[in-house]
Amino acid sequence: MKIAAIYDIHGNFRALEAVLHVIEKEKVDKVIVGGDIAWGPQPRQVVERLYAKKDEYHFVMGNSDREIYEQYKIPPRAIHTMAEEVNQWCIEQLSDEQLEWLGSFGFSHGEEDVLFVHGSPRSDVEAIRIDTPANEVEQMISKTKQSTIVCGHTHIQFKRMIASKNIINAGSVGLQSRLRGACWLCMNSKEIELRMTEYDVELAAKEILQENAPHKEEFAAHVRNPPFQGP
């Protein structure tokens, strides 16, 4: 079985379109969307694209999906943080039906001996980083039965072997770090391949700047020049 895993799209429509074009050409058997779909400058376009696939793809809850849904259900009296400001922008761009769908994702998804989560098997905000000490990761995965854990959240791709388990980070489609492209993962029973799909980042940044999204300049700058993070 051939599986594609796409994580951390963060409202970057051009990046998502580029990856889905490759996935559709490769005729994968399943697509796992690992969370953090809408939080970003183009939530409507991204959600509409993925909502059309809601009966075909498998969706895992990301922390920003959950936080958008929670803010939609119980709005704050005042907006204090960048995260809350972008949450509110996303809420205003999406329909009630789409927001309810965003809040319906499961915490994880299992495929045979593979567990797909957003952060760690314990929490959608707990980060398994490329340099997280192995003893800390062991605590996060100690109750996981599957031998392979696919995660995201940190936006940096990696493969690590810890406590006899494969820990794979699919990277970020829309707000990637280190690589100037859309990062994702393709796997089958024999191989796990970290992918990077090139797309027109200048056009993506230009379209982002045409939106009315808060902090659109920061989003566009990140797309144009992904930061180098970590060791």
Disulfide bonds with the S-S distance in Angstrom:
none
